[in-house]
Amino acid sequence: MASTTESFPTPPAILEQRDLSAADFASNALTPEARLRIYAWMQLSRIADNRILDLFRQGLIKGTVTGGQGHEALIAPLALLADKTTDVVSFTHRCLAGHLIWSKHLCEHLNQYFANAGSPTLAREGNIHRGDPANRSLPMISHLGAMLSNVAGCADAQRRAGKKAIGISIFGEGASSTGDIHETLNLASLLNLPVLFIIENNRYAYSTPYDEQCAPGAALWQRAAGYGIEGLALDGTDAEQAADTLAAAIEKVRSTSRPMLIEASVVRLRGHAAYDTCDYYQPGEAGRIAAADPLPKLRARLAAAGLVKQLDALDAELSAYVEACIKVSLAVPRPAPDAAALQRDVYAPDAPAMPWKAEPASPQHLTMAQAINAALRKILAERPESLILGQDIGTYGGAFKVTEHLLRDFGRPRVMNVPLAESACTGYAIGLALGGMRPIEEFQFADFSTEAVTQITQNAATYRYRSGAQVPLVLRLPCGGGITMGSFHSQELESLFLAFPGLKAIYPSNPQDAFNATLAAYEDNNPVLIFEHKALYRRGKHAVVWDPNYRDVWQPAHLRAGDYATLITYGEMVHPAAEAADYFANEYERFFDLFDLRCLAPLNLDAIRASLERTHRLIVLHEGHRTHGFGAELVSRLTEENFFSLEAAPLRIASLDAPVPFAPELEHVYRPTKGSIIEKIADWMG
């Protein structure tokens, strides 16, 4: 999401230099010019952060602000040392210096804070929750631990494209307590991902002190040994030492393609955010923190080196530049309150069809598991940007053998076993997608996807809306009951996930639709969930052939014609629904207009609305729970427009509002069956 820069003030000349190179380290020490460059970016960040806080207190910036005052001596050298043409980074809310160095103009960042019409996120995202994904600066979400795996995946995508890139992932000591951090460190070590993990340890996670986050005396960098990677500590209040250490670390990660963990000791000169009074500080602590401020430390050293005049001139020039930028950004109009525009970018635009080979040309009789395998095989063979990842999908072929022999035929880089780390692996897949790959992730069971809810719903689903970036990602979810696997291996989760905008979802009911759905989902530029009912994997063999109309799977399928009632279902329930429809046709001469919904999001109900206008009666059948189930959404949408033409109350048939039981006798009464469906419809008709 771009904005014009034509009217922006011209930056001071020193800010045109956004790098530190080997030439800046003459005789193993930073040159005076390089030290001034670091100081300039630190000072710009400090002035801007302080003025942003002032503007917030004046009511000109809404929400809140979280400044990076005190972190600049770490972040400015780090951003200057990174290769902005290939590397991947995710800056946090303490990293304004990094945002400013990496890309764009100060006015764009101010527009983001003002949430005006020039905001790079179209005023949809708050304050520093932005990046520049087109240039591999990945925007953060507040679930900070979740960002590490995105960086790892995007850096891997860069390496797969032949670029000598590294990832730089930044997080605080508070976020280091989250499971995502540990999952990603392990994953990066296991896969040899070139990522530099940096902990900004300012000793406070909001108000929680370090000693309440970690065991007393613990050093976070020492955790690296547990993952078989190198770890070290540095003084993040010394810009020159930080530059030396980071330069060596970046070079090592780049050359070895091995991850590294650095713990940088920094200070937080302001509270967690603008409203934080820091009344939890111990006596004398505020003074000790202020004394460690890195900016006056660096300025004093530069002044001692005879650069006082340059420093004074630079300070004045930077202050004037910031004020000029504020003036420009304050004059930008407010965003238009356009509801249609708010919804327009929830999904990426429809992608053109890919040039698939018209194969298989003759029908193959396959189970649904085999049909999905055939589609995955076709994708791997014809699309070089594709890869598949998941637990046990390699030699074993997946828990349900859907990926059988794919590792043998396409090799480890394309078919990847991953550890038990659903959140990190999904975040890694998101990063791969952001970097130009098109990953397909298999969850061993749909139930285990709850471990990755943040990555799926808060991250992947929102990326397009908040940053303009596309996340072409397929998530395969073996789901459903009826095969006595209990409550942790049988759940229907479509209502959970589809309550969050930005996700697409398909639920096929037969081998041909499963084959088509896999291709259609793969070429879509959005995250797509494919729900695959486990009881359908081997429910007989059926003809599967290349279907030039494979994209029709995004629309409902009309399976039976009738005028008595409109019956909607999807997934495994299609089969007992068809049997029930045939029963009523044969026994009662009551004919149902039966639809297999297939696509659950985005919903296209036009044909079903037209049917309901004819039949005036509605039945919705699904396997998920009745309360808060997906059928409630269908009933609501359809009755909103057809209420006064209905001749009966809508009928919802679903599973009981209880966890999925284990014993077959209990599961039989828990979920809809042909018999219970017929009984409920008969009672409703009576």
ZIURJO-V325777 format. One record per residue. N is the residue number from 1. RES is the residue in three letters. PSI is psi in degrees with one decimal (none if undefined). BURIAL is # if it has 9 or more other C-alpha atoms within 8 Angstrom, else .. Layout:
BEGIN
((N,RES,PSI,BURIAL) (N,RES,PSI,BURIAL))
END
This chain:
BEGIN
((1,MET,109.6,.) (2,ALA,159.6,.) (3,SER,159.1,.) (4,THR,147.5,.) (5,THR,8.8,.) (6,GLU,-36.6,.) (7,SER,7.8,.) (8,PHE,145.2,#) (9,PRO,147.6,.) (10,THR,126.9,.) (11,PRO,154.9,.) (12,PRO,148.1,#) (13,ALA,-35.6,.) (14,ILE,-24.5,.) (15,LEU,-6.6,#) (16,GLU,-14.5,.) (17,GLN,114.1,.) (18,ARG,20.9,.) (19,ASP,159.2,#) (20,LEU,125.7,#) (21,SER,177.7,.) (22,ALA,-32.2,.) (23,ALA,-19.8,.) (24,ASP,-6.1,#) (25,PHE,66.2,#) (26,ALA,131.5,#) (27,SER,40.4,.) (28,ASN,22.2,.) (29,ALA,148.5,.) (30,LEU,138.1,#) (31,THR,159.0,#) (32,PRO,-37.7,.) (33,GLU,-41.0,.) (34,ALA,-39.2,#) (35,ARG,-40.4,#) (36,LEU,-37.8,#) (37,ARG,-45.7,#) (38,ILE,-45.7,#) (39,TYR,-42.3,#) (40,ALA,-44.7,#) (41,TRP,-36.3,#) (42,MET,-45.2,#) (43,GLN,-40.9,#) (44,LEU,-46.4,#) (45,SER,-42.7,#) (46,ARG,-47.0,#) (47,ILE,-44.9,#) (48,ALA,-44.5,#) (49,ASP,-43.7,#) (50,ASN,-40.3,#) (51,ARG,-34.5,.) (52,ILE,-39.6,#) (53,LEU,-41.9,#) (54,ASP,-45.3,.) (55,LEU,-33.9,#) (56,PHE,-45.5,#) (57,ARG,-23.8,.) (58,GLN,-4.5,.) (59,GLY,9.2,.) (60,LEU,-16.6,.) (61,ILE,133.0,#) (62,LYS,178.3,.) (63,GLY,-111.7,.) (64,THR,175.0,#) (65,VAL,144.1,#) (66,THR,102.7,#) (67,GLY,165.7,#) (68,GLY,20.3,#) (69,GLN,119.5,#) (70,GLY,-17.4,#) (71,HIS,-3.3,#) (72,GLU,-31.5,#) (73,ALA,-19.4,#) (74,LEU,-48.2,#) (75,ILE,-40.1,#) (76,ALA,-51.1,#) (77,PRO,-38.5,#) (78,LEU,-48.9,#) (79,ALA,-35.7,#) (80,LEU,-33.2,#) (81,LEU,-26.4,#) (82,ALA,153.1,#) (83,ASP,103.0,.) (84,LYS,-9.4,.) (85,THR,-17.2,.) (86,THR,-30.2,#) (87,ASP,164.6,#) (88,VAL,137.8,#) (89,VAL,155.3,#) (90,SER,104.9,#) (91,PHE,153.2,#) (92,THR,-170.4,#) (93,HIS,-4.8,#) (94,ARG,13.8,#) (95,CYS,39.8,#) (96,LEU,-36.3,#) (97,ALA,-40.9,#) (98,GLY,-43.9,#) (99,HIS,-44.1,#) (100,LEU,-38.0,#) (101,ILE,-39.2,#) (102,TRP,-42.9,#) (103,SER,159.8,.) (104,LYS,-172.5,.) (105,HIS,152.8,#) (106,LEU,-37.3,#) (107,CYS,-35.4,#) (108,GLU,-38.8,#) (109,HIS,-38.6,#) (110,LEU,-40.1,#) (111,ASN,-35.7,#) (112,GLN,-44.8,#) (113,TYR,-40.1,#) (114,PHE,-13.0,#) (115,ALA,46.4,#) (116,ASN,-172.6,#) (117,ALA,-16.0,#) (118,GLY,5.8,#) (119,SER,133.0,#) (120,PRO,-23.9,#) (121,THR,16.4,#) (122,LEU,31.3,#) (123,ALA,21.4,#) (124,ARG,-23.6,.) (125,GLU,154.2,#) (126,GLY,133.3,#) (127,ASN,-114.9,#) (128,ILE,3.3,#) (129,HIS,62.8,#) (130,ARG,168.9,#) (131,GLY,-152.4,#) (132,ASP,71.7,#) (133,PRO,-27.4,#) (134,ALA,-27.1,.) (135,ASN,23.8,.) (136,ARG,25.1,#) (137,SER,102.1,#) (138,LEU,129.2,#) (139,PRO,142.1,#) (140,MET,157.4,#) (141,ILE,165.6,#) (142,SER,-20.1,.) (143,HIS,78.5,.) (144,LEU,-34.7,#) (145,GLY,-26.1,#) (146,ALA,-13.8,#) (147,MET,-24.7,#) (148,LEU,-45.0,#) (149,SER,-30.5,#) (150,ASN,-44.2,#) (151,VAL,-43.2,#) (152,ALA,-44.2,#) (153,GLY,-42.3,#) (154,CYS,-37.5,#) (155,ALA,-39.4,#) (156,ASP,-39.1,#) (157,ALA,-38.8,#) (158,GLN,-43.5,#) (159,ARG,-41.0,#) (160,ARG,-25.6,.) (161,ALA,5.6,.) (162,GLY,14.4,.) (163,LYS,142.2,.) (164,LYS,52.2,.) (165,ALA,159.2,#) (166,ILE,164.0,#) (167,GLY,146.4,#) (168,ILE,113.5,#) (169,SER,123.5,#) (170,ILE,135.4,#) (171,PHE,161.9,#) (172,GLY,171.7,#) (173,GLU,-25.2,#) (174,GLY,-47.9,#) (175,ALA,-22.8,#) (176,SER,-12.6,#) (177,SER,-10.6,#) (178,THR,153.3,#) (179,GLY,-31.4,.) (180,ASP,-35.9,#) (181,ILE,-48.7,#) (182,HIS,-39.5,#) (183,GLU,-43.5,#) (184,THR,-38.5,#) (185,LEU,-42.6,#) (186,ASN,-44.0,#) (187,LEU,-44.1,#) (188,ALA,-40.0,#) (189,SER,-43.7,#) (190,LEU,-41.5,.) (191,LEU,3.2,.) (192,ASN,54.5,#) (193,LEU,130.9,#) (194,PRO,79.8,#) (195,VAL,131.9,#) (196,LEU,109.8,#) (197,PHE,125.4,#) (198,ILE,122.6,#) (199,ILE,120.7,#) (200,GLU,96.5,#) (201,ASN,98.3,#) (202,ASN,11.5,#) (203,ARG,2.1,.) (204,TYR,129.6,#) (205,ALA,96.8,#) (206,TYR,-108.4,.) (207,SER,-4.8,.) (208,THR,118.5,.) (209,PRO,160.4,#) (210,TYR,-39.0,#) (211,ASP,-10.7,.) (212,GLU,-1.1,.) (213,GLN,-37.3,#) (214,CYS,159.6,.) (215,ALA,140.2,.) (216,PRO,134.4,.) (217,GLY,-4.9,.) (218,ALA,143.1,.) (219,ALA,121.9,.) (220,LEU,-34.9,.) (221,TRP,-24.0,#) (222,GLN,-15.3,#) (223,ARG,-20.7,#) (224,ALA,-36.1,#) (225,ALA,-33.3,#) (226,GLY,-17.8,.) (227,TYR,5.2,#) (228,GLY,30.4,.) (229,ILE,167.0,#) (230,GLU,142.2,#) (231,GLY,151.1,#) (232,LEU,165.9,#) (233,ALA,152.2,#) (234,LEU,159.2,#) (235,ASP,104.0,#) (236,GLY,5.2,#) (237,THR,-0.2,#) (238,ASP,101.8,#) (239,ALA,-37.7,#) (240,GLU,-42.4,.) (241,GLN,-40.1,#) (242,ALA,-43.1,#) (243,ALA,-44.8,#) (244,ASP,-49.7,#) (245,THR,-44.4,#) (246,LEU,-36.4,#) (247,ALA,-44.7,#) (248,ALA,-39.8,.) (249,ALA,-43.8,#) (250,ILE,-43.5,#) (251,GLU,-39.7,.) (252,LYS,-45.3,#) (253,VAL,-40.4,#) (254,ARG,-39.4,#) (255,SER,-31.2,.) (256,THR,-17.7,.) (257,SER,35.1,#) (258,ARG,140.9,#) (259,PRO,160.6,#) (260,MET,148.0,#) (261,LEU,125.0,#) (262,ILE,131.3,#) (263,GLU,116.2,#) (264,ALA,122.4,#) (265,SER,119.3,#) (266,VAL,175.8,#) (267,VAL,145.7,#) (268,ARG,102.9,#) (269,LEU,-22.7,#) (270,ARG,172.6,.) (271,GLY,-174.4,#) (272,HIS,-42.6,#) (273,ALA,-180.0,#) (274,ALA,-30.9,#) (275,TYR,-0.3,.) (276,ASP,119.9,.) (277,THR,-9.1,.) (278,CYS,28.0,.) (279,ASP,-0.3,.) (280,TYR,-5.8,.) (281,TYR,147.1,.) (282,GLN,158.8,.) (283,PRO,130.7,.) (284,GLY,-7.0,.) (285,GLU,-39.2,.) (286,ALA,-39.0,#) (287,GLY,-41.0,.) (288,ARG,-38.2,.) (289,ILE,-45.0,#) (290,ALA,-35.3,.) (291,ALA,-21.2,.) (292,ALA,5.8,#) (293,ASP,121.6,#) (294,PRO,-24.2,#) (295,LEU,-52.0,#) (296,PRO,-28.0,.) (297,LYS,-46.9,#) (298,LEU,-40.0,#) (299,ARG,-39.6,#) (300,ALA,-39.6,.) (301,ARG,-39.2,.) (302,LEU,-37.5,#) (303,ALA,-40.0,#) (304,ALA,-24.1,.) (305,ALA,9.8,.) (306,GLY,23.1,.) (307,LEU,27.5,#) (308,VAL,-47.2,#) (309,LYS,-43.2,.) (310,GLN,-40.2,.) (311,LEU,-45.6,#) (312,ASP,-43.5,.) (313,ALA,-40.6,.) (314,LEU,-43.5,#) (315,ASP,-44.5,#) (316,ALA,-41.1,.) (317,GLU,-41.6,#) (318,LEU,-41.2,#) (319,SER,-43.7,#) (320,ALA,-38.7,.) (321,TYR,-44.8,#) (322,VAL,-43.9,#) (323,GLU,-39.0,.) (324,ALA,-39.9,#) (325,CYS,-40.8,#) (326,ILE,-42.9,#) (327,LYS,-43.7,.) (328,VAL,-46.3,#) (329,SER,-33.8,#) (330,LEU,-25.2,.) (331,ALA,-8.4,.) (332,VAL,135.8,#) (333,PRO,163.4,.) (334,ARG,156.1,.) (335,PRO,147.2,#) (336,ALA,132.6,.) (337,PRO,75.6,.) (338,ASP,105.3,.) (339,ALA,-37.7,.) (340,ALA,-40.6,.) (341,ALA,-34.6,.) (342,LEU,-35.4,.) (343,GLN,-13.5,.) (344,ARG,-37.0,.) (345,ASP,17.6,#) (346,VAL,-41.3,#) (347,TYR,148.1,#) (348,ALA,152.5,#) (349,PRO,156.5,.) (350,ASP,133.0,.) (351,ALA,150.1,.) (352,PRO,153.2,.) (353,ALA,142.6,.) (354,MET,155.2,.) (355,PRO,67.5,.) (356,TRP,147.0,.) (357,LYS,142.9,.) (358,ALA,63.5,.) (359,GLU,144.3,.) (360,PRO,134.3,#) (361,ALA,-30.8,.) (362,SER,149.9,.) (363,PRO,137.2,#) (364,GLN,135.4,#) (365,HIS,111.0,.) (366,LEU,149.8,#) (367,THR,171.7,#) (368,MET,-36.9,#) (369,ALA,-42.1,#) (370,GLN,-34.7,#) (371,ALA,-40.8,#) (372,ILE,-40.4,#) (373,ASN,-42.7,#) (374,ALA,-38.6,#) (375,ALA,-42.6,#) (376,LEU,-40.7,#) (377,ARG,-41.6,#) (378,LYS,-43.2,.) (379,ILE,-48.5,#) (380,LEU,-35.5,#) (381,ALA,-34.0,.) (382,GLU,-16.5,.) (383,ARG,102.4,.) (384,PRO,-18.8,.) (385,GLU,0.8,.) (386,SER,152.2,#) (387,LEU,159.0,#) (388,ILE,136.2,#) (389,LEU,153.4,#) (390,GLY,172.7,#) (391,GLN,129.4,#) (392,ASP,21.7,#) (393,ILE,-6.8,#) (394,GLY,-111.2,#) (395,THR,-39.4,#) (396,TYR,-27.8,#) (397,GLY,15.9,#) (398,GLY,157.6,#) (399,ALA,-29.6,#) (400,PHE,16.9,.) (401,LYS,24.0,#) (402,VAL,-28.5,#) (403,THR,21.5,#) (404,GLU,131.6,#) (405,HIS,0.9,#) (406,LEU,-38.5,#) (407,LEU,-44.2,#) (408,ARG,-39.0,.) (409,ASP,-20.5,.) (410,PHE,-11.7,#) (411,GLY,163.2,#) (412,ARG,-41.4,.) (413,PRO,-22.8,.) (414,ARG,-23.6,#) (415,VAL,106.8,#) (416,MET,116.4,#) (417,ASN,138.5,#) (418,VAL,159.3,#) (419,PRO,174.4,.) (420,LEU,82.2,.) (421,ALA,69.2,.) (422,GLU,-38.0,#) (423,SER,-50.6,#) (424,ALA,-39.6,#) (425,CYS,-37.6,#) (426,THR,-40.9,#) (427,GLY,-38.6,#) (428,TYR,-42.2,#) (429,ALA,-38.6,#) (430,ILE,-45.4,#) (431,GLY,-41.5,#) (432,LEU,-44.2,#) (433,ALA,-40.5,#) (434,LEU,-27.0,#) (435,GLY,7.4,#) (436,GLY,-7.2,.) (437,MET,169.9,#) (438,ARG,84.1,#) (439,PRO,153.3,#) (440,ILE,120.3,#) (441,GLU,130.2,#) (442,GLU,124.8,#) (443,PHE,136.4,#) (444,GLN,-42.6,#) (445,PHE,146.9,#) (446,ALA,-34.1,#) (447,ASP,-35.2,#) (448,PHE,-11.8,#) (449,SER,-15.6,#) (450,THR,-21.6,.) (451,GLU,-18.5,.) (452,ALA,22.8,#) (453,VAL,-42.0,#) (454,THR,-46.3,#) (455,GLN,-40.6,#) (456,ILE,-49.1,#) (457,THR,-35.2,#) (458,GLN,-23.7,#) (459,ASN,-72.2,#) (460,ALA,-44.8,#) (461,ALA,-26.5,#) (462,THR,-7.2,#) (463,TYR,-47.9,#) (464,ARG,-45.9,#) (465,TYR,-41.4,#) (466,ARG,-13.3,#) (467,SER,-13.2,#) (468,GLY,-7.5,#) (469,ALA,153.3,#) (470,GLN,143.1,#) (471,VAL,82.5,#) (472,PRO,94.3,#) (473,LEU,131.7,#) (474,VAL,128.9,#) (475,LEU,114.9,#) (476,ARG,129.1,#) (477,LEU,93.8,#) (478,PRO,119.6,#) (479,CYS,179.4,#) (480,GLY,160.2,#) (481,GLY,-159.8,#) (482,GLY,-2.8,#) (483,ILE,27.7,.) (484,THR,64.3,#) (485,MET,1.9,#) (486,GLY,-178.5,#) (487,SER,-12.8,#) (488,PHE,4.6,.) (489,HIS,17.1,#) (490,SER,9.6,#) (491,GLN,153.9,#) (492,GLU,117.9,#) (493,LEU,14.4,#) (494,GLU,-36.3,.) (495,SER,-36.3,#) (496,LEU,-53.9,.) (497,PHE,-37.8,#) (498,LEU,1.4,#) (499,ALA,-12.0,.) (500,PHE,122.8,#) (501,PRO,150.9,#) (502,GLY,-9.8,#) (503,LEU,139.8,#) (504,LYS,157.2,#) (505,ALA,138.0,#) (506,ILE,142.6,#) (507,TYR,88.4,#) (508,PRO,156.3,#) (509,SER,-0.6,#) (510,ASN,164.3,.) (511,PRO,-43.0,#) (512,GLN,-44.3,#) (513,ASP,-35.9,#) (514,ALA,-41.3,#) (515,PHE,-49.2,#) (516,ASN,-42.2,#) (517,ALA,-37.9,#) (518,THR,-41.5,#) (519,LEU,-44.1,#) (520,ALA,-40.8,#) (521,ALA,-39.7,#) (522,TYR,-41.1,#) (523,GLU,-0.7,#) (524,ASP,146.9,#) (525,ASN,18.3,#) (526,ASN,162.0,#) (527,PRO,126.9,#) (528,VAL,128.0,#) (529,LEU,130.0,#) (530,ILE,111.5,#) (531,PHE,122.9,#) (532,GLU,109.3,#) (533,HIS,125.4,#) (534,LYS,-31.3,#) (535,ALA,-12.7,#) (536,LEU,-14.1,#) (537,TYR,-39.2,#) (538,ARG,36.5,#) (539,ARG,65.8,.) (540,GLY,163.9,.) (541,LYS,143.0,#) (542,HIS,158.8,#) (543,ALA,131.5,#) (544,VAL,129.5,#) (545,VAL,161.2,#) (546,TRP,127.0,#) (547,ASP,108.1,.) (548,PRO,-17.4,.) (549,ASN,33.6,.) (550,TYR,-24.0,#) (551,ARG,-10.2,.) (552,ASP,-13.1,.) (553,VAL,-15.6,#) (554,TRP,-6.9,#) (555,GLN,156.9,#) (556,PRO,150.5,#) (557,ALA,132.1,#) (558,HIS,111.3,#) (559,LEU,-31.6,#) (560,ARG,145.3,#) (561,ALA,139.3,#) (562,GLY,168.0,#) (563,ASP,3.6,#) (564,TYR,-44.5,#) (565,ALA,153.5,#) (566,THR,121.0,#) (567,LEU,120.9,#) (568,ILE,135.5,#) (569,THR,-174.0,#) (570,TYR,166.2,#) (571,GLY,-144.3,#) (572,GLU,-26.1,#) (573,MET,-13.2,#) (574,VAL,-37.5,#) (575,HIS,-51.0,.) (576,PRO,-27.3,#) (577,ALA,-43.2,#) (578,ALA,-39.9,#) (579,GLU,-40.7,#) (580,ALA,-40.5,#) (581,ALA,-42.1,#) (582,ASP,-38.2,.) (583,TYR,-48.7,#) (584,PHE,-30.1,#) (585,ALA,-41.9,#) (586,ASN,-39.5,.) (587,GLU,-31.7,.) (588,TYR,-4.8,.) (589,GLU,37.8,.) (590,ARG,121.0,#) (591,PHE,128.6,#) (592,PHE,140.8,#) (593,ASP,102.4,#) (594,LEU,129.0,#) (595,PHE,133.6,#) (596,ASP,111.7,#) (597,LEU,-40.4,#) (598,ARG,-68.5,#) (599,CYS,122.7,#) (600,LEU,-22.6,#) (601,ALA,128.4,#) (602,PRO,141.8,.) (603,LEU,134.6,.) (604,ASN,103.3,.) (605,LEU,16.5,.) (606,ASP,-49.0,.) (607,ALA,-34.6,.) (608,ILE,-37.8,#) (609,ARG,-42.4,#) (610,ALA,-38.9,.) (611,SER,-45.0,#) (612,LEU,-30.4,#) (613,GLU,-25.3,#) (614,ARG,-42.4,.) (615,THR,-32.0,#) (616,HIS,14.3,#) (617,ARG,143.2,#) (618,LEU,131.0,#) (619,ILE,130.6,#) (620,VAL,128.6,#) (621,LEU,128.9,#) (622,HIS,162.6,#) (623,GLU,-24.1,#) (624,GLY,173.0,#) (625,HIS,150.1,#) (626,ARG,-47.2,#) (627,THR,126.3,.) (628,HIS,17.8,.) (629,GLY,167.8,#) (630,PHE,-26.4,#) (631,GLY,-30.4,#) (632,ALA,-38.4,#) (633,GLU,-41.5,.) (634,LEU,-45.7,#) (635,VAL,-44.2,#) (636,SER,-47.9,.) (637,ARG,-42.1,.) (638,LEU,-33.4,#) (639,THR,-21.1,.) (640,GLU,-37.8,.) (641,GLU,-18.8,.) (642,ASN,13.2,#) (643,PHE,-47.7,.) (644,PHE,-10.1,.) (645,SER,-3.3,.) (646,LEU,140.8,#) (647,GLU,-1.9,.) (648,ALA,158.1,.) (649,ALA,141.5,.) (650,PRO,148.5,#) (651,LEU,125.2,#) (652,ARG,127.3,#) (653,ILE,124.9,#) (654,ALA,-179.2,#) (655,SER,165.8,#) (656,LEU,154.9,.) (657,ASP,72.3,.) (658,ALA,157.4,.) (659,PRO,154.2,.) (660,VAL,122.1,#) (661,PRO,167.1,#) (662,PHE,-53.3,#) (663,ALA,140.3,.) (664,PRO,-34.8,#) (665,GLU,-36.8,.) (666,LEU,-40.3,#) (667,GLU,-30.7,#) (668,HIS,-36.9,#) (669,VAL,-14.6,.) (670,TYR,-43.0,#) (671,ARG,158.0,#) (672,PRO,140.7,#) (673,THR,170.9,.) (674,LYS,-46.0,#) (675,GLY,-45.7,.) (676,SER,-31.8,.) (677,ILE,-46.9,#) (678,ILE,-42.8,#) (679,GLU,-44.5,.) (680,LYS,-39.9,#) (681,ILE,-40.3,#) (682,ALA,-43.8,.) (683,ASP,-41.5,.) (684,TRP,-41.8,.) (685,MET,-34.9,.) (686,GLY,none,.))
END
